[in-house]
Every structure is written in C-alpha cells, then in structure tokens.
C-alpha cells in the first residue's frame, strides 16, 4: 500500500513586538497574537492589540524553568497545528491553555496574561465597594475537582498523544471527603510532560481558590 508520510515542520513566522522583527517562534503569546491578527483568525487591527501586555506575556513564556530531572526548558511554548475550519473560540482556548493563561478584551484592546505568580499591585477596602458584600465560599460539586490529568505529544512520545503523570493532592482529597475527582484538560499544543504538569498544577490550584467576594 501507499506509505504514510509525516514530517516535523516549523510553522508561520510571527511578529515580535519586543524586537519589531518577524521570525519563526514557538512562543505561546506571540503565536496567540499572530492568530488574533491573521485573516484566518480574528483579523483584528494592530490598534486592537495591547502589545505591552503581550510583550510581558512573551517574556514569561521565554523564561527558562529548571526541571527536577535536570536541565531547563522554556516555561511555555506552542508545538502543534490546527485547521482553520475550527471555531476561533476553540483555537484561542487551546492557545491560551498552552501558557496557563487568561485572555481578555479591555478598553478596545486584546490582552493576555501568561500563568506565573506576580505580587499584588492594588489593595481594596470598604471605600471601594459599590454595594453590599456578596460572598461565595465554595464551588458547586459539579465544578469542583482535586486532581488534573490530560495528554501531551512531543519528541519523547514520537508525537503521539500520551497521558502525562496526573497532578494530585491528598490535602484537597481530604477536604472533599476522601474522593478523588479528576478533571481532564486538553493540551494539544504542549510537547513535554513537565510543561503539561506545570499547566495542570495551575489549573488545579486556580480551581481550589474558591472564595469569591
């Protein structure tokens, strides 16, 4: 029969607002920016992109993270492909997930924040309230979980989707009555198990920050 061909390729060159250059990059923030600007994406104008926050997110993605097994790797990358027939919302969701990020539209511009701890920059008190306090103490059981699993694909797996070691917490399981509740997250653009676990840990701890004021 006919042989099945496969190839490892580099994708489209993307613009980097930090250097004003256009070159190939797997930086998650730059790839997301390119999709927002492209005619096969959202086709937004340059004035609708907040390049200051995209540059900050790109710097976060480029940071080298020390691995427990030795060596380093970039904090977040995009390694994968998609077909343009998919709904833009699905593509953007997967691109944002590849950097454990949050995308938002504010004051007429798109912005993004990559997953990394930053110190608080503002303190709110009673003088900032517009109405009475409303407090939600816990998520509903339907939205709650205490472990995260998923799949990644990359050189170590011959680019075949493979389960990464799940992120679990015995502390959270005890709080939830001893039952393990697993949330599966899709990571189609993540190429290493360590990076997938980094993203999964973000997802778990974000979910456990359940007090909403």
FENRASUL-V179953 format. One record per residue. RES is the residue in one small letter. SS is DSSP state (~ for helix, > for strand, _ for the rest). PHI is phi in radians with two decimals (none if undefined). D_CENTER is the distance of its C-alpha to the mean C-alpha in Angstrom with 2 decimals. Layout:
res=(RES;RES)
ss=(SS;SS)
phi=(PHI;PHI)
d_center=(D_CENTER;D_CENTER)
This chain:
res=(x;x;x;x;x;x;x;x;x;x;x;x;x;x;x;x;x;x;x;x;x;x;x;x;x;x;x;x;x;x;x;x;x;x;x;x;x;x;x;x;x;x;x;x;x;x;x;x;x;x;x;x;x;x;x;x;x;x;x;x;x;x;x;x;x;x;x;x;x;x;x;x;x;x;x;x;x;x;x;x;x;x;x;x;x;x;x;x;x;x;x;x;x;x;x;x;x;x;x;x;x;x;x;x;x;x;x;x;x;x;x;x;x;x;x;x;x;x;x;x;x;x;x;x;x;x;x;x;x;x;x;x;x;x;x;x;x;x;x;x;x;x;x;x;x;x;x;x;x;x;x;x;x;x;x;x;x;x;x;x;x;x;x;x;x;x;x;x;x;x;x;x;x;x;x;x;x;x;x;x;x;x;x;x;x;x;x;x;x;x;x;x;x;x;x;x;x;x;x;x;x;x;x;x;x;x;x;x;x;x;x;x;x)
ss=(_;_;_;_;_;_;_;_;_;_;_;_;>;>;>;>;_;_;_;_;>;>;>;>;_;_;>;~;~;~;~;~;~;~;~;~;~;_;_;_;_;_;_;_;_;~;~;~;>;_;~;~;~;~;~;~;~;~;~;~;~;~;_;>;>;>;_;_;_;_;_;>;>;>;_;_;>;_;_;_;_;_;_;_;_;_;_;~;~;~;~;~;~;~;~;~;~;_;_;_;_;>;>;>;>;>;_;_;>;>;>;>;>;_;_;_;_;_;_;_;_;_;_;_;_;~;~;~;_;_;_;_;_;_;_;>;_;_;_;_;~;~;~;_;_;_;>;>;>;>;>;>;_;_;~;~;~;_;_;_;_;>;>;_;_;_;>;>;_;~;~;~;~;~;~;_;_;_;_;_;_;>;>;>;>;>;_;_;_;_;_;_;~;~;~;~;~;~;~;~;~;~;~;~;~;~;~;~;_;_;_;>;_)
phi=(none;-1.19;-1.22;-1.70;-1.66;-2.45;-2.60;-1.73;-2.22;-1.73;-1.51;-1.12;-1.29;-2.15;-1.45;-1.99;-1.14;-1.29;-2.10;1.01;-2.01;-2.09;-2.76;-1.16;-2.74;-1.75;-1.06;-1.09;-1.17;-1.21;-1.18;-1.12;-1.02;-1.10;-1.15;-1.09;-1.47;-1.31;-1.22;-1.55;-1.88;-1.58;0.99;-1.47;-1.38;-1.08;-1.27;-1.61;-1.95;-1.49;-1.21;-1.14;-1.31;-1.17;-1.16;-1.09;-1.13;-1.12;-1.11;-1.08;-1.10;-1.43;-1.09;-1.47;-1.89;-1.33;-1.65;-1.12;-1.47;1.83;1.46;-2.37;-2.65;-1.07;-1.05;-2.47;-2.43;-1.96;-2.28;2.95;-2.54;-2.56;-1.76;-1.28;-1.34;-1.22;-1.03;-0.94;-1.06;-1.17;-1.15;-1.10;-1.04;-1.21;-1.14;-1.17;-1.09;-1.18;-2.16;0.84;-1.82;-2.35;-1.86;-2.62;-2.16;-2.42;0.92;1.37;-2.40;-1.45;-2.43;-2.60;-2.22;-1.41;-1.22;-2.85;-1.19;-2.31;-1.21;-1.11;-2.06;-2.63;-1.95;-1.85;-2.40;-1.04;-1.15;-1.60;-1.30;-1.79;-2.71;-1.17;-1.25;-2.27;-2.14;-1.96;-1.51;-2.56;-1.21;-1.20;-1.05;-1.12;-1.72;-1.70;-2.71;-2.25;-2.68;-2.30;-2.26;2.93;-2.26;-2.40;-2.61;-2.98;-0.99;-1.21;-2.01;0.96;1.09;-1.79;-0.97;-2.43;-1.17;-1.60;-0.99;-1.16;-1.67;-2.22;-2.59;-1.16;-1.11;-1.14;-1.10;-1.10;-1.05;-1.55;1.56;1.59;-1.62;-1.56;-2.03;-1.77;-1.88;-1.64;-2.07;-1.40;-2.30;-1.21;-1.90;-1.85;-1.93;-2.32;-1.15;-1.14;-1.20;-1.10;-1.16;-1.06;-1.18;-1.12;-1.14;-1.03;-1.06;-1.16;-1.26;-1.10;-1.14;-1.45;-1.40;-1.73;-1.41;-2.04;-1.97)
d_center=(40.62;38.34;35.86;32.11;30.53;27.03;25.69;22.99;22.39;20.69;19.37;20.10;20.69;18.54;19.74;18.84;20.02;20.51;23.23;24.12;24.07;22.86;22.03;19.91;16.57;13.49;11.66;8.27;9.39;12.82;12.12;10.53;13.60;15.86;14.98;15.71;18.92;20.09;22.85;21.16;18.13;18.80;21.44;21.13;23.42;22.69;23.84;21.07;18.40;18.12;18.17;18.57;15.17;13.58;15.68;14.57;10.84;12.22;14.32;11.67;10.02;13.69;14.73;16.45;15.79;18.92;18.85;21.24;22.87;23.58;22.29;19.07;15.97;13.51;10.65;7.98;9.43;9.67;12.63;13.91;15.62;16.09;19.28;19.88;21.67;18.55;17.96;15.83;13.98;12.92;11.88;9.92;8.13;7.34;6.54;4.13;2.72;3.72;2.98;2.62;4.05;7.19;9.38;13.09;16.56;19.15;22.69;22.47;19.43;15.77;13.52;9.96;8.98;6.69;6.75;10.41;13.66;15.95;19.44;20.63;22.25;24.28;26.61;27.60;30.93;33.38;34.40;31.06;31.53;32.44;33.53;34.02;31.42;29.46;27.69;25.58;25.70;23.76;21.60;23.69;24.02;22.48;19.09;19.41;18.40;18.94;17.35;14.27;14.80;13.52;14.17;13.33;15.74;17.01;20.28;20.95;21.06;22.87;19.81;20.52;17.96;18.52;17.66;16.04;17.91;16.83;15.96;18.95;20.87;24.62;24.72;22.56;24.59;27.76;26.76;26.12;29.58;28.98;27.12;23.88;21.53;18.69;15.56;14.34;10.74;10.56;8.69;11.00;9.65;9.56;13.09;14.00;14.54;13.99;10.45;9.82;11.74;9.94;6.69;9.47;11.36;9.01;9.13;12.84;13.83;12.31;14.33;17.33;17.57;19.80;22.32;22.06;24.77)
